[in-house]
């Protein structure tokens, strides 16, 4: 893996060149007055989304909420909700996805 050093001025001037190297798997250590201050590295798939929900929305599997208002507390007290752990529900969904 290629690791390059670039001071801030050099990085600003040639950002696209450095990003091309990072896209190809390289790393760039950013320096300020010859002292390392940051590192540019390729994103991992898990770094692309803040949550699994965000990833599912991006993939078109889920729809984002129509409102940013939280559900009322009384919603969670409903006797109509099944008492199934979320982990079990997600396991079934993932197994169904793997069958396709």
BADREN-352034 format. One line per 8 residues: number of its first residue (from 1); their letters; for each residue x, z, y of N, C-alpha, C, O. Coordinates in nm, 2 decimals, always signed. Layout:
# BADREN-352034
NUM> A> X/Z/Y/X/Z/Y/X/Z/Y/X/Z/Y  ...
***
This chain:
# BADREN-352034
1> XXXXXXXX> +0.08/+0.00/-0.12/+0.00/+0.00/+0.00/+0.09/+0.00/+0.12/+0.19/+0.07/+0.13  +0.05/-0.08/+0.22/+0.13/-0.10/+0.34/+0.09/+0.01/+0.44/-0.03/+0.02/+0.47  +0.18/+0.08/+0.49/+0.16/+0.18/+0.60/+0.24/+0.13/+0.72/+0.36/+0.12/+0.72  +0.16/+0.11/+0.83/+0.23/+0.07/+0.96/+0.21/+0.18/+1.06/+0.12/+0.26/+1.05  +0.30/+0.18/+1.16/+0.29/+0.27/+1.27/+0.26/+0.19/+1.39/+0.32/+0.08/+1.41  +0.18/+0.24/+1.48/+0.15/+0.17/+1.61/+0.12/+0.27/+1.71/+0.04/+0.36/+1.70  +0.19/+0.26/+1.83/+0.15/+0.35/+1.94/+0.02/+0.30/+2.00/-0.02/+0.19/+1.97  -0.04/+0.38/+2.08/-0.18/+0.35/+2.13/-0.18/+0.22/+2.21/-0.28/+0.14/+2.19
9> XXXXXXXX> -0.09/+0.19/+2.29/-0.08/+0.07/+2.37/-0.07/-0.05/+2.28/-0.15/-0.15/+2.30  +0.01/-0.05/+2.18/+0.03/-0.16/+2.09/-0.10/-0.18/+2.01/-0.14/-0.29/+1.99  -0.16/-0.07/+1.97/-0.29/-0.08/+1.89/-0.40/-0.14/+1.97/-0.47/-0.23/+1.92  -0.41/-0.10/+2.10/-0.51/-0.16/+2.19/-0.49/-0.31/+2.21/-0.58/-0.38/+2.21  -0.37/-0.35/+2.22/-0.33/-0.49/+2.25/-0.36/-0.57/+2.13/-0.40/-0.69/+2.14  -0.33/-0.52/+2.01/-0.34/-0.60/+1.89/-0.43/-0.54/+1.78/-0.41/-0.54/+1.66  -0.54/-0.48/+1.83/-0.64/-0.41/+1.74/-0.68/-0.50/+1.63/-0.69/-0.45/+1.51  -0.72/-0.62/+1.65/-0.77/-0.71/+1.55/-0.67/-0.73/+1.44/-0.71/-0.74/+1.32
17> XXXXXXXX> -0.54/-0.74/+1.48/-0.44/-0.77/+1.38/-0.43/-0.64/+1.29/-0.42/-0.66/+1.16  -0.43/-0.52/+1.35/-0.42/-0.40/+1.27/-0.54/-0.38/+1.18/-0.53/-0.34/+1.06  -0.66/-0.41/+1.23/-0.78/-0.39/+1.15/-0.78/-0.49/+1.03/-0.83/-0.46/+0.93  -0.73/-0.61/+1.05/-0.72/-0.71/+0.94/-0.63/-0.65/+0.83/-0.67/-0.66/+0.71  -0.52/-0.58/+0.87/-0.44/-0.52/+0.77/-0.51/-0.40/+0.69/-0.49/-0.39/+0.57  -0.59/-0.33/+0.77/-0.66/-0.22/+0.71/-0.77/-0.27/+0.61/-0.79/-0.22/+0.51  -0.84/-0.38/+0.66/-0.94/-0.44/+0.57/-0.88/-0.48/+0.44/-0.94/-0.49/+0.33  -0.75/-0.52/+0.44/-0.68/-0.57/+0.32/-0.62/-0.45/+0.24/-0.53/-0.47/+0.15
25> XXXXXXXX> -0.65/-0.33/+0.28/-0.60/-0.21/+0.20/-0.49/-0.14/+0.26/-0.44/-0.04/+0.21  -0.44/-0.18/+0.38/-0.33/-0.11/+0.44/-0.37/+0.01/+0.52/-0.49/+0.04/+0.53  -0.28/+0.08/+0.58/-0.31/+0.20/+0.66/-0.23/+0.19/+0.79/-0.12/+0.13/+0.79  -0.28/+0.24/+0.90/-0.21/+0.24/+1.02/-0.20/+0.39/+1.07/-0.31/+0.45/+1.09  -0.08/+0.43/+1.10/-0.07/+0.57/+1.16/-0.05/+0.54/+1.31/+0.04/+0.47/+1.36  -0.15/+0.60/+1.39/-0.15/+0.58/+1.53/-0.06/+0.69/+1.60/-0.08/+0.81/+1.56  +0.03/+0.65/+1.68/+0.12/+0.75/+1.75/+0.10/+0.75/+1.90/+0.05/+0.66/+1.96  +0.13/+0.87/+1.95/+0.13/+0.89/+2.10/+0.26/+0.96/+2.13/+0.29/+1.07/+2.09
33> XXXXXXXX> +0.34/+0.89/+2.21/+0.48/+0.94/+2.24/+0.55/+0.97/+2.11/+0.62/+1.07/+2.10  +0.54/+0.88/+2.01/+0.61/+0.88/+1.88/+0.56/+1.00/+1.79/+0.63/+1.03/+1.70  +0.45/+1.06/+1.83/+0.39/+1.17/+1.74/+0.26/+1.12/+1.68/+0.18/+1.07/+1.75  +0.25/+1.13/+1.55/+0.13/+1.08/+1.48/+0.00/+1.16/+1.53/+0.01/+1.28/+1.54  -0.10/+1.09/+1.57/-0.23/+1.15/+1.61/-0.35/+1.11/+1.53/-0.45/+1.18/+1.54  -0.34/+1.00/+1.46/-0.46/+0.95/+1.38/-0.41/+0.86/+1.28/-0.30/+0.81/+1.28  -0.50/+0.83/+1.18/-0.47/+0.73/+1.08/-0.59/+0.64/+1.06/-0.71/+0.69/+1.04  -0.57/+0.51/+1.05/-0.68/+0.42/+1.02/-0.66/+0.38/+0.88/-0.56/+0.33/+0.83
41> XXXXXXXX> -0.77/+0.40/+0.80/-0.77/+0.37/+0.66/-0.89/+0.29/+0.62/-0.99/+0.30/+0.70  -0.90/+0.22/+0.52/-1.02/+0.14/+0.48/-1.13/+0.24/+0.44/-1.10/+0.35/+0.39  -1.25/+0.21/+0.47/-1.37/+0.29/+0.44/-1.39/+0.28/+0.29/-1.38/+0.17/+0.22  -1.43/+0.39/+0.23/-1.48/+0.39/+0.09/-1.63/+0.37/+0.10/-1.69/+0.40/+0.20  -1.69/+0.33/-0.01/-1.83/+0.31/-0.01/-1.91/+0.43/+0.03/-2.01/+0.42/+0.10  -1.86/+0.55/-0.02/-1.94/+0.67/+0.02/-1.92/+0.71/+0.16/-2.00/+0.80/+0.21  -1.83/+0.65/+0.24/-1.81/+0.68/+0.38/-1.91/+0.60/+0.47/-1.92/+0.63/+0.59  -1.97/+0.50/+0.41/-2.05/+0.41/+0.49/-2.18/+0.47/+0.54/-2.23/+0.43/+0.65
49> XXXXXXXX> -2.23/+0.57/+0.47/-2.36/+0.63/+0.51/-2.35/+0.78/+0.51/-2.28/+0.84/+0.44  -2.43/+0.84/+0.61/-2.43/+0.98/+0.62/-2.50/+1.05/+0.50/-2.46/+1.16/+0.47  -2.59/+0.99/+0.44/-2.66/+1.05/+0.33/-2.71/+0.94/+0.23/-2.70/+0.82/+0.26  -2.75/+0.99/+0.12/-2.79/+0.89/+0.02/-2.92/+0.82/+0.07/-2.95/+0.71/+0.03  -3.00/+0.89/+0.14/-3.12/+0.84/+0.20/-3.09/+0.72/+0.29/-3.16/+0.62/+0.29  -2.99/+0.74/+0.38/-2.94/+0.63/+0.47/-2.90/+0.51/+0.39/-2.93/+0.39/+0.43  -2.83/+0.53/+0.28/-2.79/+0.42/+0.19/-2.91/+0.35/+0.13/-2.91/+0.22/+0.13  -3.01/+0.42/+0.08/-3.12/+0.36/+0.02/-3.20/+0.28/+0.13/-3.26/+0.18/+0.09
57> XXXXXXXX> -3.21/+0.33/+0.25/-3.28/+0.26/+0.36/-3.20/+0.13/+0.38/-3.26/+0.02/+0.40  -3.07/+0.13/+0.39/-2.99/+0.01/+0.42/-3.00/-0.09/+0.31/-2.99/-0.21/+0.33  -3.02/-0.04/+0.18/-3.04/-0.13/+0.07/-3.18/-0.19/+0.06/-3.21/-0.27/-0.03  -3.27/-0.14/+0.14/-3.41/-0.18/+0.14/-3.49/-0.11/+0.03/-3.60/-0.16/+0.00  -3.44/-0.01/-0.03/-3.51/+0.06/-0.14/-3.61/+0.16/-0.08/-3.73/+0.17/-0.13  -3.58/+0.23/+0.03/-3.66/+0.32/+0.10/-3.69/+0.26/+0.24/-3.62/+0.18/+0.29  -3.80/+0.30/+0.30/-3.83/+0.27/+0.44/-3.81/+0.39/+0.52/-3.83/+0.50/+0.48  -3.75/+0.37/+0.64/-3.73/+0.48/+0.73/-3.86/+0.54/+0.77/-3.96/+0.47/+0.77
65> XXXXXXXX> -3.86/+0.67/+0.81/-3.99/+0.73/+0.85/-4.04/+0.66/+0.98/-3.97/+0.61/+1.06  -4.18/+0.66/+0.99/-4.24/+0.60/+1.11/-4.23/+0.69/+1.23/-4.25/+0.65/+1.34  -4.21/+0.82/+1.20/-4.21/+0.92/+1.31/-4.09/+1.01/+1.29/-4.05/+1.04/+1.17  -4.03/+1.06/+1.39/-3.92/+1.16/+1.38/-3.97/+1.30/+1.38/-3.89/+1.39/+1.37  -4.10/+1.32/+1.39/-4.16/+1.45/+1.38/-4.14/+1.51/+1.24/-4.17/+1.44/+1.14  -4.10/+1.63/+1.23/-4.09/+1.70/+1.10/-4.23/+1.72/+1.05/-4.33/+1.74/+1.12  -4.24/+1.73/+0.92/-4.37/+1.77/+0.85/-4.40/+1.91/+0.89/-4.32/+2.00/+0.91  -4.53/+1.94/+0.90/-4.57/+2.08/+0.93/-4.54/+2.17/+0.82/-4.54/+2.13/+0.70
73> XXXXXXXX> -4.51/+2.29/+0.85/-4.48/+2.39/+0.74/-4.59/+2.40/+0.64/-4.56/+2.42/+0.52  -4.71/+2.38/+0.68/-4.82/+2.39/+0.58/-4.81/+2.28/+0.48/-4.87/+2.30/+0.37  -4.75/+2.17/+0.50/-4.73/+2.06/+0.41/-4.67/+2.11/+0.28/-4.71/+2.08/+0.17  -4.57/+2.20/+0.29/-4.49/+2.24/+0.18/-4.57/+2.35/+0.10/-4.53/+2.39/-0.01  -4.68/+2.41/+0.16/-4.75/+2.51/+0.09/-4.87/+2.44/+0.00/-4.94/+2.51/-0.06  -4.88/+2.31/+0.01/-4.99/+2.24/-0.06/-4.98/+2.27/-0.21/-4.87/+2.27/-0.27  -5.10/+2.30/-0.27/-5.11/+2.33/-0.41/-5.10/+2.20/-0.49/-5.09/+2.20/-0.61  -5.12/+2.08/-0.42/-5.12/+1.95/-0.49/-4.98/+1.90/-0.52/-4.97/+1.80/-0.60
81> XXXXXXXX> -4.88/+1.96/-0.46/-4.74/+1.91/-0.49/-4.70/+1.95/-0.63/-4.72/+2.07/-0.67  -4.64/+1.86/-0.71/-4.59/+1.90/-0.84/-4.47/+1.99/-0.82/-4.39/+1.98/-0.73  -4.45/+2.08/-0.92/-4.34/+2.17/-0.92/-4.23/+2.11/-1.01/-4.20/+2.16/-1.11  -4.17/+2.00/-0.95/-4.06/+1.94/-1.03/-3.94/+1.94/-0.94/-3.94/+1.90/-0.82  -3.82/+1.98/-0.99/-3.70/+1.99/-0.91/-3.66/+1.84/-0.87/-3.68/+1.75/-0.94  -3.61/+1.84/-0.75/-3.57/+1.71/-0.69/-3.47/+1.64/-0.78/-3.47/+1.52/-0.79  -3.38/+1.72/-0.83/-3.27/+1.66/-0.92/-3.33/+1.59/-1.04/-3.28/+1.48/-1.08  -3.44/+1.64/-1.09/-3.50/+1.58/-1.21/-3.57/+1.44/-1.16/-3.56/+1.35/-1.24
89> XXXXXXXX> -3.63/+1.44/-1.05/-3.69/+1.32/-1.00/-3.59/+1.21/-0.97/-3.61/+1.10/-1.01  -3.48/+1.25/-0.91/-3.37/+1.16/-0.88/-3.31/+1.10/-1.01/-3.28/+0.98/-1.01  -3.30/+1.19/-1.11/-3.25/+1.14/-1.24/-3.33/+1.03/-1.30/-3.28/+0.93/-1.35  -3.46/+1.05/-1.30/-3.56/+0.95/-1.35/-3.55/+0.82/-1.27/-3.54/+0.71/-1.33  -3.54/+0.83/-1.14/-3.53/+0.71/-1.05/-3.41/+0.64/-1.08/-3.41/+0.51/-1.09  -3.29/+0.71/-1.09/-3.17/+0.64/-1.12/-3.17/+0.58/-1.26/-3.11/+0.47/-1.28  -3.23/+0.64/-1.36/-3.23/+0.58/-1.49/-3.31/+0.46/-1.49/-3.28/+0.36/-1.56  -3.43/+0.46/-1.42/-3.51/+0.34/-1.41/-3.43/+0.22/-1.34/-3.45/+0.11/-1.38
97> XXXX> -3.35/+0.26/-1.24/-3.27/+0.16/-1.17/-3.17/+0.10/-1.26/-3.14/-0.02/-1.25  -3.11/+0.18/-1.35/-3.01/+0.13/-1.44/-3.06/+0.04/-1.54/-2.99/-0.05/-1.60  -3.19/+0.05/-1.57/-3.26/-0.03/-1.68/-3.28/-0.17/-1.63/-3.29/-0.27/-1.71  -3.29/-0.19/-1.50/-3.32/-0.32/-1.44/-3.20/-0.41/-1.44/-3.21/-0.53/-1.40
***
